[in-house]
Amino acid sequence: MGLGGFFMICILHSLVALSCGGVMMFHSYEFLEFSHGRDHASKFAGSTPHDQLLIRTSDSFSGLLLFAIGFLLVMVAFVKDRDFQSYFARRCVLLHSRPQFGEYTSRESLKSSTAAIGFKGFPNLDTKWSVSRFS
């Protein structure tokens, strides 16, 4: 017998990954148009045909990767081995927490290194999109 909520969590995450991957592969321009408006969506799509091809190819491969992850999660959801489920859950937690820890440490080191030299040209690093204060 497996862990209690493992099946439901895997199925929920796979549905999200499958639907996001499908939207990214087949309807990325329509989604941009819906969320940002027609003017901004045309700017995001690229200015030359070559740029448009590169952007659409990149979106398609990103969507394909998400779709494959969703399909993998569907397969993993049906594994009944308790040890495998525990191992997989721990690795997923590590996989999700490592980028946040890396961002926090790099942000703190950037703050300390710029404060040490007295550099004030960067925006305030406490908020993501603040206006920089030049002295």
Secondary structure, DSSP 8 states (H G I E B T S, - for coil): ---TTHHHHHHHHHHHHHHHHHHHHH-HHHHHHHHH-HHHHHHHT-SSHHHHHHHHHHHHHHHHHHHHHHHHHHHHHT---HHHHHHHHHHHHHHHHHHHHHHHHHHHHHHHHHHHHT---S--TTSTT------
